[in-house]
Amino acid sequence: MSRQLGVGLYGAGNIVHDGHAPAVAAGVSTRLAAVCDIDEARARTLADAYGGANIYTSLDKMLADPSVDIVIMATPNNLHRRDFEACARAGKHVLCEKPLAVTYPDAIAMARIAEEHKIVLKTGFNQRYLNQIRMAKLAIEAGLIGEVFSFRTVFSAKWDNWVDGSNFRWDLERSGGATTNDNLIHRFDMLRYLLDDDYAEVVADVSHCVIPPVVDDNVHLMVRTNKGARGSFIADRYSPVLGDATELYGTKGSLSFWTNAGSPFFDVPLAINTTVPMNELPEPIRKAVYPTVRSKQNRHAWDGWLSIWPPRNEWDTYAEQLAGMAEEILSGTCDGIGATGFDGARATELVHAAYSSQIARAWVSLPLADDAPFAFPDFEGHGSDAKAGRS
């Protein structure tokens, strides 16, 4: 058996209980070494649930623990850069929950600090490991939908569906946003990953409309990518119904999927339409396709539609993400899926640029400068003036 890496959990909130702690326990190359939380009782409860681990209420003390090789950082977003720098100085590898930081300058600085200290920094975009996303990536890379020139994605959810003990998402200074920087940021990374492309320009309408916390609850973005694709991102936190749909349109076909939940309007986890003949499809996709009743009974010619129901692995993605990181640390082999620090910075860059677009009421070009000034839109006044900015 290969060497096991000791994992220190920094923060003991819901996402750690539900995702990261089970992932550590499930890994053949990881073991729980420590839990750190300002609430000692909460840290002890989590550690005891997994057979015990060292308990800390101070990050510095956990970083002095030689049994900790990886720190999983799941604390409020505004603390990420400060605490990551402490981890880097201590030589600890870091899996940082998304977003990597509140501002682009902080995020890109974290990625560069990781390089300087020769540590592995991963951003917690676990949805890259969803089975339908893996298969969508394979389909796009195999050319099944050709060159993509258009995409759209929507994610709607009720604001109090996911309640954390600290509710830091409703404090803009701590979270950096409740919709753009919390929900949509997954899609910012996902489209960039699927298309192997970067964003070149964005124009945004980011507003507060309904929910009690005065934060961004209604977000619309249009983007242009370096390769010439155009796309839209839409999300809200006031809808009582979970809306979850992403569609890509290319020169040979189209592809659509959902990540969190299906609906009567969009109930297939992955649907592909392609002009590529069935016998030329990649084997994993060909084997995953269920033939329609029509084609079996009436022997109609295949119409190019592939409806695919990959096994659901939503919560397993945390274990797959951590396993990929552990393998990279132990052998230097990258799985090609896990989001790096620079991937996290690129997603944060689009959030930062979207806020700048809302304030200026104009298109904003990317990449941003490393010291780009940051400010929140004026959600209280529903207008375009900004609060006092910071860089």
C-alpha positions as CSV (number, residue, x, y, z in Angstrom):
1,M,0.0,0.0,0.0
2,S,1.3,3.4,-0.9
3,R,2.0,6.1,1.7
4,Q,-1.1,7.7,3.1
5,L,-1.2,11.5,3.3
6,G,-2.5,13.1,6.5
7,V,-5.3,15.5,5.9
8,G,-6.1,18.5,8.2
9,L,-9.7,19.8,7.9
10,Y,-9.7,23.5,8.4
11,G,-13.3,24.4,9.3
12,A,-16.0,22.0,10.4
13,G,-19.1,23.3,8.7
14,N,-21.7,21.6,6.6
15,I,-19.6,21.1,3.4
16,V,-16.9,19.4,5.5
17,H,-19.4,17.2,7.2
18,D,-21.2,16.2,4.0
19,G,-18.4,16.2,1.5
20,H,-14.8,16.5,2.6
21,A,-14.6,14.4,5.7
22,P,-16.3,11.4,4.0
23,A,-13.9,11.9,1.1
24,V,-10.8,11.7,3.4
25,A,-12.2,8.5,4.9
26,A,-12.9,7.0,1.5
27,G,-9.5,7.5,0.1
28,V,-6.9,4.8,0.0
29,S,-4.1,7.4,0.0
30,T,-5.5,9.7,2.7
31,R,-6.3,9.6,6.4
32,L,-7.8,12.1,8.8
33,A,-4.9,13.6,10.8
34,A,-6.4,16.7,12.3
35,V,-9.5,18.9,12.5
36,C,-9.2,22.7,13.2
37,D,-12.2,24.9,14.0
38,I,-12.7,27.9,16.3
39,D,-15.4,25.9,18.0
40,E,-13.5,23.1,19.7
41,A,-16.6,21.1,20.5
42,R,-17.6,21.1,16.8
43,A,-14.1,20.0,15.8
44,R,-14.1,17.2,18.3
45,T,-17.5,15.9,17.2
46,L,-16.3,15.7,13.6
47,A,-13.0,14.0,14.5
48,D,-14.8,11.5,16.8
49,A,-17.2,10.6,14.0
50,Y,-14.2,9.4,11.9
51,G,-12.3,7.5,14.6
52,G,-10.4,10.4,16.2
53,A,-7.8,12.9,15.1
54,N,-5.8,15.7,16.6
55,I,-8.0,18.7,17.5
56,Y,-7.0,22.4,17.1
57,T,-8.6,25.7,17.4
58,S,-5.7,27.6,15.8
59,L,-4.5,27.1,12.2
60,D,-0.9,27.9,13.2
61,K,-1.0,25.0,15.7
62,M,-2.4,22.6,13.1
63,L,0.3,23.7,10.6
64,A,2.9,22.7,13.2
65,D,1.6,19.2,13.2
66,P,4.0,17.0,11.1
67,S,1.2,14.5,10.5
68,V,-0.6,17.0,8.3
69,D,0.3,16.9,4.6
70,I,-2.8,18.4,3.0
71,V,-5.1,21.2,4.4
72,I,-8.6,21.3,3.1
73,M,-9.6,24.9,3.6
74,A,-13.4,25.4,4.1
75,T,-13.6,28.8,5.8
76,P,-15.1,32.1,4.8
77,N,-13.8,33.3,1.4
78,N,-12.2,36.5,2.6
79,L,-9.8,34.5,4.8
80,H,-8.5,32.2,2.1
81,R,-5.5,34.2,0.9
82,R,-4.2,35.0,4.4
83,D,-4.6,31.4,5.6
84,F,-3.3,29.9,2.4
85,E,-0.1,31.9,2.7
86,A,0.4,30.4,6.2
87,C,-0.1,26.9,4.7
88,A,2.4,27.6,1.9
89,R,5.0,28.8,4.4
90,A,4.5,25.6,6.3
91,G,4.9,23.5,3.2
92,K,1.4,22.1,3.3
93,H,-0.5,21.3,0.1
94,V,-4.0,22.9,0.0
95,L,-7.4,22.0,-1.4
96,C,-9.3,25.3,-1.1
97,E,-13.1,25.4,-1.3
98,K,-14.4,27.6,-4.1
99,P,-14.1,30.5,-4.6
100,L,-10.4,30.7,-4.3
101,A,-10.7,34.3,-3.1
102,V,-13.0,37.3,-3.1
103,T,-10.9,39.3,-5.5
104,Y,-8.9,38.4,-8.6
105,P,-5.6,40.0,-7.2
106,D,-5.8,37.7,-4.2
107,A,-6.7,34.6,-6.2
108,I,-3.9,35.1,-8.8
109,A,-1.4,35.8,-5.9
110,M,-2.4,32.5,-4.3
111,A,-1.7,30.5,-7.5
112,R,1.7,32.1,-7.9
113,I,2.6,31.6,-4.2
114,A,1.8,27.9,-4.7
115,E,4.3,27.8,-7.6
116,E,7.0,29.6,-5.6
117,H,6.7,27.2,-2.6
118,K,6.3,24.1,-4.9
119,I,3.1,23.0,-3.3
120,V,0.0,21.6,-4.9
121,L,-3.0,24.1,-4.7
122,K,-6.3,22.8,-5.9
123,T,-9.6,24.7,-6.1
124,G,-12.7,22.9,-5.0
125,F,-14.6,22.7,-8.3
126,N,-15.8,19.1,-7.5
127,Q,-18.5,19.3,-10.2
128,R,-15.8,18.6,-12.9
129,Y,-15.8,15.0,-11.6
130,L,-19.6,14.5,-12.2
131,N,-20.0,11.5,-14.6
132,Q,-22.1,13.6,-17.0
133,I,-19.4,16.3,-17.1
134,R,-16.7,13.7,-17.7
135,M,-18.7,12.3,-20.6
136,A,-19.5,15.7,-22.0
137,K,-15.8,16.6,-22.0
138,L,-15.1,13.4,-23.8
139,A,-17.8,14.1,-26.4
140,I,-16.5,17.7,-27.0
141,E,-12.9,16.5,-27.3
142,A,-13.9,13.8,-29.7
143,G,-15.5,16.4,-31.9
144,L,-19.1,15.1,-31.6
145,I,-20.6,18.6,-31.6
146,G,-17.9,20.3,-33.6
147,E,-16.6,23.8,-32.9
148,V,-18.7,25.4,-30.2
149,F,-19.8,29.0,-30.9
150,S,-22.7,29.4,-28.5
151,F,-23.7,28.2,-25.0
152,R,-26.1,29.1,-22.2
153,T,-26.4,28.0,-18.6
154,V,-28.9,28.7,-15.9
155,F,-29.0,27.9,-12.2
156,S,-31.9,29.0,-10.0
157,A,-32.4,28.1,-6.3
158,K,-34.2,29.3,-3.2
159,W,-31.9,31.4,-1.0
160,D,-32.4,29.5,2.2
161,N,-32.1,26.0,0.7
162,W,-28.6,25.5,1.9
163,V,-28.2,27.0,5.4
164,D,-24.8,27.0,7.0
165,G,-24.2,27.8,10.7
166,S,-22.4,31.0,10.1
167,N,-24.5,32.2,7.1
168,F,-21.4,34.0,5.9
169,R,-22.8,34.1,2.3
170,W,-25.1,37.0,3.3
171,D,-22.1,39.1,4.4
172,L,-20.6,40.4,1.1
173,E,-17.3,41.3,2.7
174,R,-16.8,37.7,3.9
175,S,-18.3,35.8,0.9
176,G,-17.8,38.1,-2.1
177,G,-21.3,37.4,-3.3
178,A,-24.2,35.1,-2.7
179,T,-25.0,34.1,-6.2
180,T,-22.2,35.2,-8.6
181,N,-19.4,34.1,-6.3
182,D,-21.2,31.1,-4.8
183,N,-23.5,29.4,-7.4
184,L,-22.5,30.7,-10.8
185,I,-18.8,30.4,-10.2
186,H,-19.1,26.6,-10.6
187,R,-20.5,27.3,-14.1
188,F,-17.7,29.9,-14.9
189,D,-15.2,27.1,-14.3
190,M,-17.2,24.3,-15.9
191,L,-17.7,26.1,-19.3
192,R,-14.0,27.2,-19.4
193,Y,-13.0,23.6,-18.6
194,L,-15.3,22.0,-21.2
195,L,-14.4,24.4,-23.9
196,D,-10.7,24.6,-23.0
197,D,-11.0,28.3,-23.5
198,D,-10.7,31.6,-21.5
199,Y,-13.1,34.5,-21.3
200,A,-12.2,37.6,-23.3
201,E,-15.0,40.0,-22.4
202,V,-18.1,40.2,-20.2
203,V,-21.1,42.5,-19.7
204,A,-23.2,41.9,-16.6
205,D,-26.4,42.8,-14.8
206,V,-25.9,41.9,-11.2
207,S,-28.7,43.0,-8.9
208,H,-30.7,42.5,-5.7
209,C,-34.4,42.1,-6.2
210,V,-36.2,40.0,-3.6
211,I,-34.6,38.0,-0.8
212,P,-34.1,39.5,2.7
213,P,-30.3,39.6,2.7
214,V,-29.3,42.6,0.5
215,V,-26.9,40.6,-1.8
216,D,-26.8,39.6,-5.5
217,D,-29.9,37.4,-6.0
218,N,-30.5,38.0,-9.8
219,V,-27.5,37.7,-12.1
220,H,-27.2,37.8,-15.9
221,L,-23.9,37.7,-17.8
222,M,-23.0,37.7,-21.5
223,V,-19.5,36.6,-22.4
224,R,-17.2,36.2,-25.4
225,T,-14.3,33.7,-25.3
226,N,-10.9,33.9,-26.8
227,K,-11.9,31.3,-29.4
228,G,-14.9,33.3,-30.4
229,A,-17.7,31.5,-28.6
230,R,-20.6,33.6,-27.1
231,G,-22.4,32.5,-24.0
232,S,-24.8,33.6,-21.3
233,F,-24.8,32.8,-17.5
234,I,-28.1,33.3,-15.6
235,A,-28.6,32.6,-11.9
236,D,-30.9,33.6,-9.0
237,R,-31.5,32.8,-5.4
238,Y,-35.2,33.7,-5.1
239,S,-36.8,31.0,-7.2
240,P,-38.5,28.3,-5.1
241,V,-37.8,25.8,-7.9
242,L,-34.3,24.5,-8.6
243,G,-33.5,25.4,-12.2
244,D,-30.4,23.7,-13.6
245,A,-29.6,23.5,-17.3
246,T,-26.5,24.0,-19.5
247,E,-26.5,23.8,-23.3
248,L,-23.7,24.1,-25.9
249,Y,-24.2,24.5,-29.6
250,G,-21.5,23.5,-32.2
251,T,-21.0,23.1,-35.9
252,K,-21.8,19.3,-35.8
253,G,-24.4,19.1,-33.0
254,S,-25.4,20.2,-29.6
255,L,-25.0,19.0,-26.0
256,S,-27.1,19.7,-22.9
257,F,-26.8,18.5,-19.3
258,W,-27.7,19.2,-15.7
259,T,-25.5,19.0,-12.6
260,N,-27.7,19.1,-9.5
261,A,-31.2,18.1,-10.4
262,G,-33.4,17.3,-13.3
263,S,-36.9,18.6,-14.1
264,P,-39.8,17.8,-16.4
265,F,-38.3,20.3,-18.8
266,F,-34.8,19.0,-18.7
267,D,-34.8,15.5,-17.3
268,V,-31.9,13.7,-19.0
269,P,-28.5,14.2,-17.2
270,L,-26.7,14.3,-20.6
271,A,-28.2,14.7,-24.1
272,I,-26.1,14.9,-27.2
273,N,-27.1,15.5,-30.8
274,T,-24.4,14.8,-33.4
275,T,-23.9,14.3,-37.1
276,V,-21.1,11.9,-36.3
277,P,-22.1,8.3,-37.2
278,M,-22.9,5.9,-34.4
279,N,-20.0,3.6,-35.3
280,E,-17.6,6.5,-34.9
281,L,-18.6,7.5,-31.4
282,P,-16.1,7.0,-28.6
283,E,-16.7,3.6,-27.0
284,P,-17.7,4.9,-23.5
285,I,-20.4,7.1,-25.1
286,R,-21.6,4.4,-27.5
287,K,-22.0,1.9,-24.6
288,A,-23.9,4.5,-22.4
289,V,-26.6,5.2,-25.0
290,Y,-30.0,3.7,-24.5
291,P,-31.7,3.0,-27.8
292,T,-35.2,4.5,-28.1
293,V,-38.3,2.3,-28.4
294,R,-39.0,3.8,-31.8
295,S,-35.7,2.8,-33.3
296,K,-35.9,-0.7,-31.8
297,Q,-39.5,-1.5,-32.9
298,N,-39.7,0.4,-36.2
299,R,-36.0,0.2,-37.2
300,H,-36.0,3.9,-38.0
301,A,-32.6,5.4,-38.9
302,W,-30.8,6.8,-35.9
303,D,-31.6,10.6,-35.8
304,G,-28.4,11.6,-34.0
305,W,-29.9,12.0,-30.5
306,L,-28.0,10.4,-27.6
307,S,-29.8,10.3,-24.2
308,I,-27.4,9.3,-21.5
309,W,-28.0,8.5,-17.8
310,P,-24.6,8.2,-16.2
311,P,-24.5,6.8,-12.7
312,R,-25.1,9.6,-10.2
313,N,-22.0,10.4,-8.3
314,E,-22.6,13.9,-6.8
315,W,-21.2,13.2,-3.4
316,D,-18.5,10.9,-4.6
317,T,-17.0,13.8,-6.5
318,Y,-15.3,15.0,-3.3
319,A,-13.5,11.7,-2.9
320,E,-12.5,11.6,-6.6
321,Q,-11.2,15.2,-6.3
322,L,-9.1,14.5,-3.3
323,A,-7.8,11.2,-4.7
324,G,-6.6,13.0,-7.8
325,M,-4.8,15.6,-5.7
326,A,-3.2,12.9,-3.5
327,E,-2.0,11.0,-6.6
328,E,-0.4,14.2,-7.9
329,I,1.4,14.8,-4.6
330,L,2.6,11.2,-4.4
331,S,3.6,10.5,-8.0
332,G,3.5,13.8,-9.8
333,T,0.8,12.4,-12.1
334,C,-2.1,14.9,-12.8
335,D,-5.5,13.4,-13.6
336,G,-6.3,16.3,-16.0
337,I,-9.6,17.0,-14.2
338,G,-8.9,18.7,-10.9
339,A,-9.0,22.5,-10.9
340,T,-5.6,24.2,-10.2
341,G,-5.0,27.4,-8.4
342,F,-4.8,29.2,-11.7
343,D,-8.2,27.7,-12.7
344,G,-9.6,29.0,-9.5
345,A,-8.1,32.4,-10.2
346,R,-9.6,32.5,-13.7
347,A,-13.1,31.8,-12.3
348,T,-12.7,34.5,-9.7
349,E,-11.5,36.9,-12.4
350,L,-14.9,36.6,-14.2
351,V,-16.7,37.4,-10.9
352,H,-14.5,40.4,-10.4
353,A,-15.0,41.6,-14.0
354,A,-18.8,41.1,-13.8
355,Y,-19.0,43.4,-10.7
356,S,-16.8,45.9,-12.6
357,S,-19.2,45.7,-15.6
358,Q,-22.2,46.3,-13.4
359,I,-20.7,49.3,-11.9
360,A,-19.5,50.8,-15.2
361,R,-22.6,49.6,-17.2
362,A,-20.2,48.5,-19.9
363,W,-18.3,45.5,-21.4
364,V,-15.1,44.7,-19.5
365,S,-12.1,43.1,-21.2
366,L,-10.1,40.2,-19.7
367,P,-7.5,39.4,-18.5
368,L,-7.7,41.8,-15.7
369,A,-4.6,43.5,-14.3
370,D,-3.0,41.7,-11.3
371,D,-3.8,44.8,-9.2
372,A,-7.3,45.5,-10.6
373,P,-9.4,47.5,-8.2
374,F,-12.3,45.7,-6.7
375,A,-15.7,47.0,-5.5
376,F,-19.2,45.6,-4.9
377,P,-22.1,46.9,-6.9
378,D,-24.6,49.0,-5.0
379,F,-27.2,46.3,-4.2
380,E,-29.0,48.5,-1.7
381,G,-29.7,51.2,-4.3
382,H,-30.3,48.8,-7.2
383,G,-28.0,51.2,-9.1
384,S,-24.6,51.3,-10.7
385,D,-22.7,53.2,-8.0
386,A,-20.1,51.3,-6.0
387,K,-19.3,50.9,-2.4
388,A,-15.8,52.0,-1.5
389,G,-13.5,49.7,-3.4
390,R,-10.3,47.9,-2.5
391,S,-7.5,46.2,-4.4
